[in-house]
Amino acid sequence: MPAVAQAPLSGRYLSLLEREEIAVLRAGGCGVREIARRLGRSPSTISRELRRNAPARGGGYRGTTAQWHAERRARRPKPAKLAINEELRRYVQERLAGVVRRSDGAPVKGPRVPWKGRRHGRRAGRRWAVAWSPEQISNRLRLDFPDDESMRISHEAIYQSLYVQGRGALRRELTACLRTGRALRIPRARARRRGKGFVTEEVMISRRPAEASDRAVPGHWEGDLILGLGSSAIGTLVERSSRFALLLHLPPMDGRDGPQEKNGPALSGHGAEAVRDAIAAAITTLPAQLRRSLTWDQGIEMARHAQLRIDTGLPVYFCDPHSPWQRATNENTNGLLRQYFPKGTDLARHSASDLAAVAATLNSRPRKTLGWRTPAEVLDEHLAVPA
């Protein structure tokens, strides 16, 4: 047996001295938890060590033998499991890219989509396949081969075989059979950070004044965008207690149809600067007692919220990710507005006066939740009360 290292790679791994002590304590009849307590390690670490590095042909646990096994497994690079196990590779490929079949077993070809080395475009055909996810494949192996330990692979190993050059036991074009169809893998941490750098803990909805939740005090608003064809948009602001709505005119900026400047302002009309200016223009027409807070989702159009607060004195708070119910009043109002601005239509064709007319119509409609009063009437009552 070759010489073994005396020191571990780091404190994360067991050392030779620790393995020798495990052997002595194990021979003395100590259990897993007792050994873990004496070494200051987790019981699962000791249990895993005894299971992995004990002699395969029987006999007691020996520290030097266990150290040799651990170092042998730690050598890099290691051959990919899918590259050396042909049966396992065939199983993975069939579940990932197998042919879709009818009930009588006849194959269904589906759309013919050539591999271009990049993700499929929007509203474009996609390759039809069985398309099991790597996690489904990994866990199904234990059911299909309960007694064959060689037929085991983690979902991460399958992803690496698809995406990492040098471990490519699977063809790269099989990434088209994954749920996302991405040709390049996006780290999860990067996806979480995307477009959220302007949202800090201090501006989350949990920091919003408690008076906003019970709707007893007017002046707390909810906002959002409704989108239409060609990246057109209309901004909506709804006051929580009265359900009074304001519509923001967001026309496309000059030069939208021409070449765009790199890192320049958004020309669609609903970029951060345009939305900030539109909110400021609408909210500053209101008296101070109606400018208590604004709640928005975490859309990039509110990246200039700090400047908006400086300009208007209006605190801005953000909902938790994927939590539209935290702006329920605004979501309900957006549904009512879709009667006038259906999905898939060009919203840029409507003028500011058109939006004002629709808002006035909505604000003069009686609401059951207001005791069949209109939002305009309720807001007038609030304004009649001295601040």
Residue, then its C-alpha position, 0 to 999 in steps of 0.5 A: m500500500p502506498a504511503v498516506a498523508q499525515a495531515p488532512l487537506s483541511g479541517r473539513y476532512l478527517s485526518l489520519l490521527e482521527r481515523e486511528e482514534i476511530a479505529v481504537l474507539r470502535a475496537g473498544g466497543c464505542g458507538v457512533r455517537e460516542i466516537a463523534r462526541r469524543l472527536g468533536r465531529s458530527p455523528s453522520t460524519i463518523s457513520r459515513e466514514l465507517r460505511r465508506n472506508a471499512p474493509a470490503r471483505g470483513g475485518g475491523y476498521r483500520g485507520t491507515t487503510a481508511q486513509w488510503h481509500a479516502e485519498r484514492r477517492a479524492r484524486r482528480p481528475k476522475p473519469a466521469k461516471l457516464a463515460i465509463n458506464e455505458e448502461l447508465r449512459r444509455y438509461v440517462q439519454e433515453r429518459l432525457a432525449g427519448v422519442v415521444r410515442r403514441s399509445d400504440g408505440a408509434p413514434v411522434k416526430g414533433p417539430r424539426v428543430p436544428w441545434k444552433g448552440r443557443r437557447h430556443g427563441r420566443r414563440a419558436g418550435r422546440r424539440w419533442a422528447v421524453a424530457w425527464s429532468p436530471e433530478q427525476i432520472s437520478n431518483r428513478l434509478r433507485l426504483d428501477f435498479p434497487d440492487d445495482e449500486s453501479m446504476r446511481i448518479s446524482h442530478e448534478a453529475i448529469y448537468q455537468s456532463l451536459y454543460v462542462q467541457g471535458r466531462g461531456a459524456l452526453r452530447r451538448e445538444l441534449t440541453a435542448c431537451l431540458r425544461t429551460g432549453r438553455a445552452l449555457r448554465i446560469p448560476r442560481a446566485r446570479a439569477r437571484r441577484r439579477g435586477k434586484g440590486f436597488v432593493t434593500e432590507e430597509v425598503m421591503i414591505s415588512r418595513r411599511p407602516a402598520e397603518a397601511s395594512d388596515r386601510a384606515v388611513p388614506g394616502h398609501w398607494e400601490g403601483d404597477l405596470i400593465l404591458g401591451l404590444g411592442s413593449s408599450a405600457i401604462g402605469t397604474l397607481v391605486e390608493r388602498s383605502s378608497r380604491f381611487a386610481l391614477l393612470l400614468h401616461l408612458p409614451p415611447m421615447d424618441g429614437r425607439d425605432g432606430p439604433q439604440e445607445k449602449n447602456g443608454p436610457a430605456l426608450s420603450g417609455h417605461g424605463a426607470e427614469a420615465v416611470r420616476d418622472a411620471i409618478a412624481a408628476a402625478i403624486t405631487t398634484l395630491p395634498a400631503q396627507l395623500r402621500r404616505s407610501l407607495t408599494w411596488d413589485q421588484g420590477i427594474e422600472m423602480a430602480r430610481h425609487a430613491q430619487l423619487r423619494i427625494d423629489t416627492g417625499l413619498p416612501v417606496y416599499f417593495c413586495d417580496p419576490h413572486s408575491p402579487w397578493q401583497r398588492a391585491t388592490n392594484e392587481n384587482t384594479n389592473g384586471l378592471l383596466r384590461q376591459y379598456f386595455p386588453k392584452g396584446t394591444d398597443l397601449a402607446r396609441h392612447s393619449a394622456s387624456d384618454l387615460a384620464a377619461v378611463a381613470a375618471t370612469l373607473n373612479s365613478r363606478p360604485r364598489k361593493t367593498l365601499g358600500w356601493r359608494t364610488p372611489a371618488e366619493v370616498l376620497d372626497e370624504h377623506l379630504a374633507v376631514p382636517a389633517 
